[in-house]
């Protein structure tokens, strides 16, 4: 990870925002799920079903989010 602080400030905010946007777009394209977006009348898209899809393939998920799988 490029930013290793709890709270991103100034220049790091742009890095974190672009990385988050890229991860959300790849999750939508490769796994077909929407994350961190409100659904009208339903609340958040972060649900149990999203988690099931998200963790079905831990290698792919770790590659998309650029995080270590363990």
C-alpha positions as CSV (number, residue, x, y, z in Angstrom):
1,X,0.0,0.0,0.0
2,X,1.2,3.4,-0.8
3,X,-0.4,5.2,2.1
4,X,0.3,3.7,5.5
5,X,-1.6,6.1,7.8
6,X,-5.0,5.8,9.5
7,X,-6.4,9.0,8.0
8,X,-5.4,10.3,4.6
9,X,-4.7,14.0,4.3
10,X,-3.7,16.4,1.5
11,X,-1.9,14.6,-1.2
12,X,-2.6,11.2,0.2
13,X,-6.4,11.9,-0.1
14,X,-6.1,11.9,-3.9
15,X,-4.1,8.7,-3.9
16,X,-6.6,6.9,-1.6
17,X,-9.6,8.2,-3.6
18,X,-8.2,7.1,-7.0
19,X,-7.3,3.7,-5.6
20,X,-10.8,3.3,-4.1
21,X,-12.4,4.3,-7.4
22,X,-10.3,1.8,-9.3
23,X,-11.1,-1.0,-6.9
24,X,-14.8,-0.3,-7.0
25,X,-14.8,-0.2,-10.8
26,X,-12.8,-3.5,-11.1
27,X,-15.2,-5.2,-8.6
28,X,-18.1,-4.1,-10.7
29,X,-16.5,-5.3,-14.0
30,X,-15.0,-8.6,-12.8
31,X,-17.4,-9.8,-10.1
32,X,-20.5,-7.9,-11.1
33,X,-21.0,-6.4,-7.6
34,X,-21.6,-2.8,-6.5
35,X,-19.9,-1.8,-3.2
36,X,-20.0,1.3,-1.1
37,X,-23.0,2.8,-2.9
38,X,-26.4,3.5,-1.5
39,X,-29.4,1.7,-3.0
40,X,-32.6,3.8,-3.0
41,X,-35.0,2.5,-0.4
42,X,-32.7,-0.4,0.6
43,X,-29.8,1.2,2.4
44,X,-26.3,0.2,1.6
45,X,-25.0,-2.2,-1.1
46,X,-22.7,-3.7,1.5
47,X,-24.8,-6.8,2.4
48,X,-24.3,-10.4,3.2
49,X,-24.9,-11.4,-0.5
50,X,-22.2,-8.9,-1.6
51,X,-19.8,-10.5,1.0
52,X,-20.5,-14.0,-0.3
53,X,-19.6,-13.0,-3.9
54,X,-16.7,-10.9,-2.7
55,X,-15.0,-13.7,-0.8
56,X,-15.9,-16.6,-3.2
57,X,-12.5,-16.2,-4.9
58,X,-10.0,-14.8,-2.4
59,X,-7.2,-14.7,-4.9
60,X,-9.1,-12.6,-7.4
61,X,-10.5,-10.3,-4.6
62,X,-7.0,-9.7,-3.2
63,X,-5.7,-8.9,-6.7
64,X,-8.5,-6.4,-7.3
65,X,-8.2,-4.7,-4.0
66,X,-4.4,-4.9,-4.0
67,X,-4.4,-6.4,-0.5
68,X,-2.6,-9.5,0.8
69,X,-5.1,-12.4,0.8
70,X,-4.0,-13.6,4.3
